[in-house]
Amino acid sequence: MRKRQVVLRRASPEEPSRSSSTASSLTVRGVRYGECQKNHAAAVGGYAVDGCREFMASNGEEGTVAALTCAACGCHRSFHRREIATEVVCDCNSPPSTGN
């Protein structure tokens, strides 16, 4: 019987964004954009964010300017916090350990 082990971990922004595979494992990285960090009061020397919690692409084709605009707050995607999720999938053929 083949076992499949899935390990999820949050990658740091310093890690390169790439997918790699070997004979026994596959690493898949996905990107999502979290809360908006645009400072709307920067012009007057203050700090105020709009409270948008997650980037939602506007109605537009992938790769267009409209797809890079948030439908909730109207800001560009670059103002939203970037989160990189890494998933490591490996097929484990080793026998189960007995815990000794």
Backbone as JSON, one array per atom type, in Angstrom:
{
  "sequence": "MRKRQVVLRRASPEEPSRSSSTASSLTVRGVRYGECQKNHAAAVGGYAVDGCREFMASNGEEGTVAALTCAACGCHRSFHRREIATEVVCDCNSPPSTGN",
  "N": [[0.84, -1.18, 0.0], [0.58, 2.19, -0.85], [1.46, 5.15, 0.73], [0.46, 8.52, 1.1], [1.81, 11.56, 1.88], [1.1, 14.79, 2.95], [2.37, 17.94, 3.41], [1.88, 21.08, 4.7], [3.08, 24.35, 4.74], [3.85, 27.7, 5.69], [5.55, 29.8, 3.59], [8.41, 31.91, 3.71], [8.79, 35.33, 2.58], [11.31, 35.62, 1.49], [12.06, 33.25, 0.32], [12.65, 31.61, -2.78], [10.27, 31.61, -5.43], [9.27, 28.83, -6.71], [8.56, 25.74, -8.38], [9.34, 22.42, -7.64], [10.39, 19.08, -8.31], [10.97, 15.7, -7.39], [11.81, 12.21, -7.54], [10.27, 11.23, -5.48], [8.82, 13.27, -4.28], [6.89, 16.33, -4.53], [6.85, 19.78, -4.83], [4.65, 22.41, -4.42], [3.79, 25.71, -4.92], [1.67, 28.33, -3.99], [0.13, 31.54, -4.45], [-1.56, 33.99, -2.58], [-3.43, 36.94, -1.93], [-3.66, 39.01, 0.82], [-4.93, 41.23, 3.31], [-5.53, 44.73, 2.56], [-2.99, 47.15, 2.46], [-2.74, 49.8, 1.91], [-2.01, 53.14, 2.61], [-4.19, 55.51, 3.25], [-4.11, 58.01, 4.34], [-1.67, 59.18, 3.93], [-0.98, 61.53, 2.59], [-1.58, 63.6, 4.33], [0.07, 63.12, 6.41], [-0.67, 61.11, 8.16], [-1.9, 57.86, 9.23], [-3.96, 55.54, 7.86], [-5.91, 52.8, 7.03], [-8.1, 51.07, 4.73], [-9.53, 48.81, 5.54], [-10.05, 46.58, 3.98], [-10.1, 43.15, 3.69], [-9.24, 41.05, 2.02], [-7.87, 40.44, -1.22], [-9.82, 40.67, -4.07], [-10.21, 39.92, -7.33], [-11.2, 42.2, -9.89], [-13.82, 42.14, -12.39], [-12.41, 40.92, -15.12], [-10.24, 39.86, -17.76], [-7.67, 37.41, -17.22], [-4.45, 38.68, -16.67], [-4.96, 41.24, -17.55], [-5.29, 44.81, -16.87], [-7.59, 45.29, -15.39], [-7.94, 42.92, -13.98], [-6.05, 43.16, -12.05], [-6.98, 44.94, -10.22], [-8.59, 45.49, -7.15], [-11.81, 44.35, -6.38], [-13.18, 44.97, -4.07], [-11.97, 47.19, -2.67], [-10.83, 48.81, -4.61], [-8.13, 49.23, -4.96], [-4.8, 48.67, -6.32], [-3.41, 45.39, -6.86], [-0.86, 45.19, -5.76], [-0.89, 46.6, -3.37], [-1.9, 44.9, -1.51], [-1.22, 42.47, 1.04], [1.1, 39.97, 0.35], [0.85, 36.5, 0.38], [2.52, 33.49, 0.55], [1.9, 30.19, 0.01], [3.09, 26.97, 0.64], [3.09, 23.69, -0.54], [4.03, 20.46, 0.11], [4.17, 17.43, -1.37], [4.52, 14.04, -0.97], [5.16, 10.68, -1.96], [5.2, 8.09, 0.13], [6.95, 5.19, 0.58], [7.97, 3.75, 2.61], [7.9, 1.43, 5.38], [5.49, 1.64, 8.09], [6.48, 3.29, 11.1], [7.28, 1.89, 14.3], [7.5, 3.32, 16.54], [9.6, 2.96, 18.28]],
  "CA": [[0.0, 0.0, 0.0], [1.34, 3.43, -0.92], [0.95, 6.24, 1.56], [0.71, 9.86, 0.59], [1.95, 12.52, 2.96], [1.0, 16.18, 2.51], [2.86, 18.86, 4.43], [1.63, 22.48, 4.34], [3.79, 25.31, 5.57], [3.86, 29.06, 5.15], [6.89, 30.15, 3.14], [8.79, 33.29, 3.95], [8.9, 36.07, 1.31], [12.67, 35.54, 0.97], [12.24, 32.01, -0.42], [12.32, 31.75, -4.19], [8.98, 31.04, -5.8], [9.47, 27.87, -7.78], [8.06, 24.39, -8.15], [10.37, 21.44, -7.89], [9.91, 17.73, -8.11], [11.92, 14.62, -7.41], [11.12, 10.95, -7.77], [9.36, 10.89, -4.4], [8.07, 14.4, -3.74], [6.56, 17.44, -5.4], [6.6, 21.01, -4.07], [3.78, 23.31, -5.15], [3.63, 26.97, -4.2], [0.57, 29.17, -4.45], [0.15, 32.9, -3.9], [-2.83, 34.67, -2.38], [-3.21, 38.31, -1.45], [-4.46, 39.26, 2.01], [-5.53, 42.55, 3.56], [-4.99, 45.9, 1.89], [-2.12, 47.92, 3.33], [-2.6, 51.15, 1.37], [-2.18, 54.2, 3.59], [-5.02, 56.53, 2.62], [-3.87, 59.31, 4.97], [-0.26, 59.53, 3.78], [-0.84, 62.91, 2.1], [-1.69, 64.53, 5.45], [1.01, 62.71, 7.44], [-1.27, 60.15, 9.09], [-1.94, 56.47, 8.81], [-5.31, 54.99, 7.87], [-6.16, 51.8, 6.0], [-9.54, 51.0, 4.46], [-10.15, 47.65, 6.17], [-10.26, 45.49, 3.03], [-9.46, 41.99, 4.29], [-8.69, 40.12, 1.05], [-7.92, 40.88, -2.6], [-10.74, 39.98, -4.98], [-9.99, 40.5, -8.65], [-12.36, 42.76, -10.59], [-14.18, 41.39, -13.59], [-11.49, 41.19, -16.21], [-9.49, 38.7, -18.2], [-6.39, 37.2, -16.56], [-3.37, 39.4, -17.31], [-5.33, 42.61, -17.9], [-5.23, 45.77, -15.77], [-8.8, 45.12, -14.57], [-7.75, 41.77, -13.11], [-5.12, 43.55, -10.99], [-7.68, 45.89, -9.36], [-9.43, 44.82, -6.16], [-13.22, 44.69, -6.51], [-13.69, 45.45, -2.79], [-11.48, 48.51, -2.27], [-10.41, 49.59, -5.77], [-6.68, 49.4, -4.98], [-4.03, 47.72, -7.12], [-3.06, 44.18, -6.13], [0.42, 45.36, -5.06], [-1.13, 47.15, -2.03], [-2.36, 43.81, -0.64], [-0.14, 41.65, 1.58], [1.29, 38.74, -0.42], [1.06, 35.3, 1.19], [2.95, 32.36, -0.26], [1.63, 28.91, 0.65], [3.86, 25.89, 0.04], [2.56, 22.36, -0.28], [4.97, 19.41, -0.26], [3.47, 16.16, -1.49], [5.45, 12.96, -1.24], [4.67, 9.31, -1.88], [6.07, 7.39, 1.06], [6.9, 3.74, 0.42], [8.6, 3.12, 3.75], [6.93, 0.82, 6.31], [5.18, 2.52, 9.23], [7.37, 3.12, 12.25], [6.63, 1.33, 15.5], [7.65, 4.29, 17.64], [10.7, 2.57, 19.17]],
  "C": [[0.89, 1.24, 0.0], [0.66, 4.48, -0.05], [1.32, 7.56, 0.92], [0.73, 10.82, 1.76], [1.93, 13.92, 2.38], [1.41, 17.06, 3.67], [2.61, 20.28, 3.93], [2.43, 23.35, 5.28], [3.77, 26.65, 4.89], [5.31, 29.41, 4.82], [7.17, 31.61, 3.45], [8.94, 34.0, 2.61], [10.29, 35.97, 0.7], [12.9, 34.28, 0.14], [11.89, 32.23, -1.88], [11.01, 31.05, -4.5], [9.18, 30.12, -6.99], [8.83, 26.55, -7.39], [9.18, 23.43, -8.47], [9.79, 20.06, -7.67], [11.09, 16.77, -8.13], [11.14, 13.35, -7.63], [10.08, 10.67, -6.69], [8.54, 12.06, -3.87], [7.87, 15.48, -4.79], [6.25, 18.64, -4.53], [5.79, 21.96, -4.95], [3.59, 24.57, -4.31], [2.5, 27.76, -4.83], [0.63, 30.52, -3.77], [-1.28, 33.38, -3.74], [-2.51, 36.03, -1.78], [-4.19, 38.61, -0.33], [-4.94, 40.69, 2.09], [-4.77, 43.68, 2.86], [-4.18, 46.72, 2.88], [-1.89, 49.34, 2.81], [-2.91, 52.18, 2.44], [-2.93, 55.35, 2.92], [-4.79, 57.92, 3.21], [-2.42, 59.76, 4.85], [-0.06, 60.99, 3.36], [-0.89, 63.92, 3.24], [-0.8, 64.11, 6.63], [0.45, 61.73, 8.45], [-1.17, 58.74, 8.58], [-3.36, 55.95, 8.95], [-5.45, 54.0, 6.72], [-7.67, 51.63, 5.86], [-10.25, 49.79, 5.06], [-10.46, 46.51, 5.23], [-9.46, 44.29, 3.51], [-8.83, 41.02, 3.29], [-8.87, 40.66, -0.36], [-8.9, 40.01, -3.38], [-10.62, 40.67, -6.33], [-11.29, 41.04, -9.24], [-12.66, 41.9, -11.79], [-13.27, 41.81, -14.73], [-10.74, 39.91, -16.55], [-8.16, 38.63, -17.45], [-5.29, 37.91, -17.36], [-3.71, 40.82, -17.74], [-5.22, 43.5, -16.67], [-6.43, 45.6, -14.84], [-8.66, 43.96, -13.6], [-6.81, 42.08, -11.95], [-5.72, 44.57, -10.03], [-8.61, 45.13, -8.44], [-10.88, 45.3, -6.31], [-13.77, 45.3, -5.22], [-13.26, 46.89, -2.48], [-11.0, 49.38, -3.43], [-8.91, 49.81, -5.88], [-6.03, 48.39, -5.92], [-3.62, 46.55, -6.24], [-1.77, 44.33, -5.32], [0.25, 45.98, -3.66], [-1.56, 46.07, -1.03], [-1.18, 42.94, -0.23], [-0.09, 40.33, 0.83], [1.6, 37.59, 0.53], [1.4, 34.15, 0.27], [2.71, 31.09, 0.55], [2.39, 27.83, -0.1], [3.26, 24.56, 0.43], [3.59, 21.36, -0.78], [4.2, 18.1, -0.24], [4.5, 15.1, -1.78], [4.74, 11.62, -1.13], [5.65, 8.54, -1.03], [5.88, 5.89, 0.91], [7.49, 3.01, 1.61], [7.53, 2.5, 4.67], [6.66, 1.75, 7.48], [6.11, 2.23, 10.39], [6.58, 2.63, 13.45], [6.75, 2.24, 16.69], [8.73, 3.93, 18.62], [11.94, 3.33, 18.9]]
}
